[in-house]
Amino acid sequence: MIRSSQGLLNRELGVFGATMLGLGSILGTGVFVSIGVAAGVAGSAVIIAIVLAAALATCNALSSAQLAAAQPVSGGTYEYGYRLLHPLVGFTAGWVFLCAKSASAATAALGATGYLAHLLGIDIGGWLGPGAAVAVLVITVLVLSGLRRSSLINIVIVSTTLIALLAFGLVGVWQVAAQGDGVFQPLAQAGSGSIQHLLYATALMFVAYTGYARIATMGEEVRDPGRTIPRAIIATLIVSAGLYVLVAVAALGAVPADQLGAVAQREAVPLEVAAGAMGTPGLRTLVAVGAITAMLGVLLNLVLGLSRVALAMGRRSDLPPVLAGVSTSGTPRMAVAGIGLLVAGIALLGEIETTWAFSALTVLVYYAVTNAAALRLPPHERRYPGVIAWAGLAGCLSLTAFLPGRVWVLGLALMTAGLLWRQVAQKVWGRRQTKAARSSG
């Protein structure tokens, strides 16, 4: 049972604030780094991968929206799986979400550090990981100051990012149009490539859309959730998909796909390199600034969302109950601090593609549970046809087959470790919770 004695969170987010949090979660690593990583896998066909990923994300977004509107609580799919499917399914969803998004947060920190080093002209060498860990700790301190302040800072961050991305995309597309065929000639030849590479790139790009789930995981802090959450999720997805396609066309028109992939792996700055190739004065600096603010925004939003899942898991004793504590100001401080330390530790690894591919596997599992839970909603709580959730479920499960074997080994090992952890946690903290409930009664 959820222990309400540990406090509830304050409802402070409207449609605009929730949408900006969603955009702050999406417009970061996905657009500034993972487009380059996916281009290295699928070449110019990455544009097709972006569109396929957007279609799958739409199904998942609608499932998330109707679940969050029907059950607006912190924890997202962790709670939906618990309530509508089975406690073990809910736990698995929460566990893989923590694993996946901690890896995504670490990737965002690595990307921000790489772009900052390039902007300042610093050869960061082997210090990319430690620099990213420091960035994580700074953002964690900011999140500890409360949701209202974090939301205001996020709006400033997202606004800066949008300006940089629109400038990059419009300049790049104008140059592509001036070149005649530009990026579209290699794109037309994409069919000769491997379908496996295309679907692997689709799985990588799918992760780049999943920031809209942050709105659902923070359902306990949204005003009028039945109206606000669906609108904010759908608006977030439409804006982000349009920007992704615009940016991908611009980047591939400036730099070959294999070069983008190599730069993404080595230094995590593919769009900065593409902006430099366009030759427009000041554009490279603007993109670098936008990338830094964007990925710091993603990091901020991930720490917010992950801490709310940790809060929900602590309430059920799936994680240490100390994480369920809520301060008098309505902030889950112990959960925020714990997540910050976890992400900082992962960032020390300093490796981009592995963290992103692992994130892809675990996020696909997470959204498979989301869609399965949506299928179990009572008819009067459903907002969309069941075929949407079925399509999302099938898409998520199918894409997992195209991820590298090493990622599967790591993912299965962590899922197994999570289930073993739960057995121990329930025996230790669950028993204490039961005794405490009896004593209070």
C-alpha positions in Angstrom: 0.0 0.0 0.0 1.0 3.6 -0.6 1.9 5.4 2.6 0.1 8.7 2.5 1.5 9.7 5.8 4.7 10.6 4.0 3.1 13.6 2.3 1.6 14.5 -1.1 3.1 16.7 -3.8 1.7 20.1 -4.7 -0.2 20.6 -8.0 1.6 23.5 -9.6 1.7 22.7 -13.4 -0.8 23.9 -16.0 -0.8 23.0 -19.8 1.9 25.4 -20.7 4.2 24.4 -17.9 3.6 20.7 -18.5 4.3 21.1 -22.2 7.5 23.0 -21.6 8.6 20.2 -19.2 7.9 17.7 -21.9 9.8 19.6 -24.5 12.6 20.2 -22.0 12.8 16.4 -21.6 12.8 15.7 -25.4 14.7 18.5 -27.0 18.2 17.7 -25.8 20.2 14.5 -26.3 17.8 13.2 -28.9 18.2 16.1 -31.3 21.8 17.2 -30.5 23.5 13.7 -30.1 21.3 10.7 -31.0 20.5 11.9 -34.5 24.2 11.7 -35.1 24.5 8.3 -33.5 21.5 6.9 -35.5 22.9 8.5 -38.7 26.1 6.5 -38.1 24.0 3.3 -38.0 21.5 3.9 -40.8 23.0 6.7 -42.9 20.6 9.1 -44.6 17.8 6.7 -43.8 17.9 8.1 -40.3 15.1 10.5 -41.6 12.9 7.4 -42.2 13.9 6.2 -38.7 12.8 9.5 -37.2 9.4 9.2 -38.8 8.9 5.5 -37.8 9.9 6.4 -34.3 7.4 9.3 -34.2 4.6 6.9 -35.3 5.4 4.5 -32.5 5.8 7.3 -30.0 2.3 8.6 -31.0 0.7 5.3 -30.0 2.6 5.3 -26.7 1.8 8.9 -26.1 -1.9 8.3 -26.4 -1.7 5.3 -24.1 0.2 7.3 -21.6 -2.2 10.2 -21.9 -5.3 8.2 -21.1 -3.6 6.3 -18.3 -2.3 9.5 -16.7 -5.7 11.2 -17.0 -7.5 8.3 -15.4 -4.9 7.8 -12.7 -3.0 11.0 -12.1 -0.4 9.8 -9.6 3.4 10.0 -9.4 5.2 7.0 -10.8 3.7 6.7 -14.3 3.8 3.2 -15.7 5.2 1.8 -12.5 1.9 2.6 -10.8 -0.3 1.6 -13.9 1.4 -1.7 -14.1 0.9 -2.3 -10.4 -2.7 -1.4 -10.5 -3.9 -2.8 -13.8 -1.6 -5.7 -14.6 0.5 -7.3 -11.7 2.8 -6.0 -9.0 5.8 -7.8 -10.6 5.0 -6.2 -14.0 4.7 -2.8 -12.3 7.9 -3.2 -10.5 9.7 -4.3 -13.7 8.5 -1.2 -15.4 9.6 1.1 -12.6 13.0 -0.7 -12.4 13.8 -0.5 -16.1 12.6 3.1 -16.2 15.1 4.0 -13.5 17.8 2.1 -15.4 16.9 3.5 -18.8 16.4 7.1 -17.9 19.4 7.2 -15.6 21.4 6.1 -18.6 19.7 8.8 -20.7 20.4 11.4 -18.1 24.1 10.4 -18.0 24.1 10.7 -21.8 22.6 14.2 -21.6 25.3 15.2 -19.1 28.0 13.8 -21.4 26.6 15.7 -24.4 26.4 19.0 -22.5 29.9 18.6 -21.3 31.2 17.8 -24.7 29.5 20.9 -26.3 30.7 23.2 -23.5 34.3 22.0 -24.0 34.1 22.6 -27.7 32.6 26.1 -27.2 35.4 27.1 -24.8 38.1 25.5 -27.0 39.1 23.0 -24.3 40.6 19.6 -25.1 38.7 17.6 -22.5 40.5 14.3 -23.3 39.7 11.7 -20.7 37.8 14.1 -18.5 34.4 13.9 -20.3 33.0 11.5 -17.7 34.1 13.4 -14.6 33.0 16.7 -16.1 29.5 15.2 -16.8 29.3 13.9 -13.2 29.9 17.4 -11.9 27.1 18.8 -14.2 24.7 16.1 -12.8 25.4 17.2 -9.2 24.9 20.9 -10.0 21.5 20.1 -11.6 20.5 17.9 -8.7 21.1 20.8 -6.3 18.9 23.0 -8.5 16.0 20.4 -8.5 16.3 20.2 -4.7 15.2 23.9 -4.6 11.6 22.9 -5.6 9.4 22.3 -8.7 8.3 25.9 -9.2 11.8 27.3 -9.5 12.9 24.3 -11.6 9.9 24.9 -14.0 10.8 28.6 -14.5 14.4 27.7 -15.2 13.2 25.0 -17.6 11.1 27.5 -19.6 14.2 29.7 -20.1 16.2 26.7 -21.1 13.6 25.4 -23.6 13.1 28.8 -25.2 16.9 29.2 -25.8 17.0 25.7 -27.3 14.0 26.3 -29.6 15.7 29.5 -31.0 19.0 27.6 -31.7 17.2 24.6 -33.3 15.0 26.7 -35.5 18.0 28.8 -36.7 20.0 25.7 -37.5 17.1 23.9 -39.2 16.0 26.9 -41.4 19.6 27.8 -42.5 20.3 24.1 -43.2 17.1 23.5 -45.2 17.6 26.6 -47.2 21.1 25.4 -48.2 19.7 22.0 -49.0 17.1 23.6 -51.3 19.8 25.7 -52.9 21.9 22.6 -53.7 19.1 21.0 -55.6 19.2 17.3 -54.6 21.3 17.7 -51.4 20.3 15.2 -48.8 17.5 13.7 -50.8 19.7 11.8 -53.3 21.3 9.5 -50.7 17.9 9.3 -48.9 16.4 7.9 -52.1 19.1 5.2 -52.1 18.4 4.2 -48.5 16.4 1.2 -49.5 19.6 -0.6 -50.5 20.8 -0.6 -46.9 20.1 -3.1 -44.2 16.6 -3.1 -42.8 18.1 -4.2 -39.6 20.2 -1.0 -39.5 17.1 1.0 -40.2 15.1 -0.6 -37.4 18.1 -0.3 -35.0 18.2 3.4 -35.8 14.5 3.6 -35.2 14.9 2.1 -31.8 17.7 4.6 -31.0 15.5 7.5 -32.2 12.5 6.2 -30.3 14.3 7.0 -27.0 14.6 10.6 -28.2 10.8 11.0 -28.1 10.1 9.5 -24.7 10.4 12.7 -22.7 6.7 13.2 -22.9 6.4 10.5 -20.2 7.8 13.0 -17.8 4.4 14.7 -17.8 2.7 11.4 -16.8 5.3 10.5 -14.1 4.6 13.9 -12.5 0.8 13.5 -12.7 0.5 14.2 -8.9 1.8 17.7 -9.5 -0.4 18.7 -12.5 -3.5 20.8 -12.2 -6.7 19.4 -13.7 -4.9 16.3 -14.9 -7.8 14.9 -17.0 -7.5 17.9 -19.3 -3.9 19.0 -18.9 -2.0 15.8 -19.3 -3.4 14.6 -22.7 -3.1 18.1 -24.2 0.4 18.6 -23.0 1.6 15.2 -24.1 0.2 15.6 -27.6 1.5 19.1 -28.1 5.0 18.0 -26.9 5.1 15.2 -29.4 3.9 17.3 -32.4 6.5 20.0 -31.8 9.4 17.7 -31.2 8.7 15.4 -34.2 8.6 18.4 -36.6 11.9 19.8 -35.2 13.6 16.4 -35.4 12.8 16.1 -39.1 13.9 19.7 -39.8 17.2 19.3 -37.9 18.0 15.9 -39.5 17.5 17.2 -43.0 19.7 20.3 -42.3 22.4 18.2 -40.6 22.6 15.6 -43.4 22.6 18.3 -46.0 25.8 19.8 -44.4 27.8 16.7 -43.3 27.9 13.1 -44.5 26.0 10.6 -42.3 29.1 8.5 -41.5 31.0 11.7 -40.3 28.0 12.7 -38.1 28.1 9.2 -36.5 31.8 9.4 -35.9 31.7 12.8 -34.3 28.7 11.7 -32.1 30.7 8.7 -30.8 34.0 10.6 -30.3 33.0 14.0 -28.9 29.1 14.0 -28.8 28.9 17.3 -30.8 27.5 16.3 -34.3 25.2 19.3 -34.8 28.0 21.8 -33.9 30.1 20.2 -36.6 27.2 20.4 -39.1 26.6 24.1 -38.1 30.3 24.8 -38.8 30.1 23.2 -42.2 27.2 25.5 -43.1 29.5 28.5 -43.0 27.0 30.9 -41.5 28.6 33.4 -39.1 27.7 32.8 -35.4 25.5 29.7 -36.2 28.0 27.2 -34.7 28.2 29.2 -31.4 24.4 29.5 -31.3 24.0 25.7 -31.8 26.6 25.0 -29.1 24.8 27.3 -26.6 21.5 25.8 -27.5 22.9 22.3 -27.1 24.3 23.0 -23.7 21.0 24.5 -22.4 19.0 21.7 -24.1 20.9 18.9 -22.5 21.0 20.5 -19.2 17.2 20.9 -19.5 16.9 17.2 -20.3 19.1 16.4 -17.3 16.9 18.6 -15.1 13.7 17.0 -16.3 15.1 13.5 -16.0 16.2 14.1 -12.4 12.6 15.4 -11.7 10.9 12.5 -13.4 13.2 9.8 -12.0 12.9 11.1 -8.5 9.1 10.8 -8.7 9.4 7.2 -9.8 11.8 6.6 -6.9 9.3 8.3 -4.6 6.5 6.0 -5.8 8.7 2.9 -5.4 9.7 4.0 -2.0 6.1 4.3 -0.9 5.6 0.6 -1.8 8.9 -0.5 -0.3 10.3 -1.6 -3.6 13.0 0.9 -2.9 14.2 2.1 0.5 11.2 3.9 2.2 13.4 6.8 3.0 13.1 7.8 -0.6 9.3 8.4 -0.1 9.9 11.3 2.3 8.4 14.6 1.2 9.6 17.9 2.7 7.3 20.6 4.0 7.8 22.5 0.7 6.5 19.5 -1.2 9.9 18.3 -2.6 11.0 14.6 -2.4 14.5 15.5 -1.4 15.9 12.1 -0.6 14.6 10.7 -3.9 16.2 13.6 -5.8 19.5 13.2 -4.0 19.6 9.5 -4.6 18.9 9.8 -8.3 21.5 12.5 -8.7 24.2 10.3 -7.2 23.1 7.3 -9.4 23.2 9.4 -12.7 26.6 10.9 -11.7 28.0 7.4 -11.3 26.8 6.3 -14.7 28.2 9.5 -16.3 31.6 8.6 -15.1 31.6 5.7 -17.7 31.8 8.4 -20.5 30.6 6.1 -23.4 27.8 7.4 -25.6 26.4 4.6 -27.9 26.3 1.9 -25.2 24.4 4.1 -22.7 21.9 5.2 -25.4 21.4 1.6 -26.8 20.8 0.3 -23.3 18.3 3.1 -22.7 16.5 2.1 -26.0 16.0 -1.5 -24.7 14.7 -0.6 -21.3 12.5 2.2 -22.6 10.9 -0.2 -25.2 10.1 -2.6 -22.3 8.7 0.2 -20.3 6.3 1.3 -23.0 5.3 -2.2 -23.8 4.0 -2.3 -20.2 2.4 1.1 -20.7 0.4 -0.1 -23.7 -0.5 -3.4 -22.0 -1.8 -1.4 -19.0 -3.9 0.9 -21.3 -5.6 -2.2 -22.7 -6.8 -3.1 -19.2 -8.5 0.3 -18.6 -12.3 0.0 -18.0 -14.2 1.1 -21.1 -15.5 4.3 -19.5 -11.9 5.5 -18.8 -10.6 4.9 -22.3 -10.2 7.9 -24.6 -8.8 6.2 -27.7 -9.5 3.0 -29.6 -7.8 -0.2 -28.4 -6.0 -0.7 -31.7 -3.7 2.2 -30.8 -2.4 0.5 -27.7 -2.1 -2.8 -29.6 0.0 -1.1 -32.2 2.2 0.5 -29.6 2.7 -2.8 -27.8 3.6 -4.7 -31.0 6.0 -1.9 -32.1 7.8 -1.8 -28.8 8.3 -5.6 -28.6 9.4 -5.8 -32.3 12.1 -3.1 -32.1 13.8 -4.8 -29.2 14.8 -7.6 -31.5 17.1 -5.3 -33.5 19.2 -4.1 -30.6 22.8 -5.5 -30.2 23.3 -8.7 -28.2 25.5 -7.0 -25.6 22.7 -4.6 -24.8 20.3 -7.5 -24.3 22.7 -9.3 -22.0 23.1 -6.2 -19.9 19.4 -5.5 -19.9 18.3 -9.0 -18.9 21.0 -9.1 -16.2 19.7 -5.8 -14.7 16.0 -6.9 -14.9 17.0 -10.2 -13.1 18.9 -8.2 -10.5 15.9 -6.0 -10.0 13.5 -8.8 -9.3 16.0 -10.3 -6.8 16.3 -6.9 -5.2 12.5 -6.7 -4.9 12.4 -10.0 -3.0 14.9 -8.7 -0.5 13.3 -5.3 -0.3 9.9 -6.6 0.4 11.1 -8.9 3.2 13.1 -6.1 4.9 11.1 -2.9 4.4 7.7 -4.5 3.7 7.8 -6.3 7.0 8.8 -3.1 8.8 6.0 -1.2 7.1 3.5 -3.9 8.2 4.7 -3.7 11.8 4.5 0.0 11.8 1.0 -0.1 10.5 0.0 -2.5 13.2 1.6 -0.4 15.9 -0.2 2.8 14.7 -3.5 0.9 14.6 
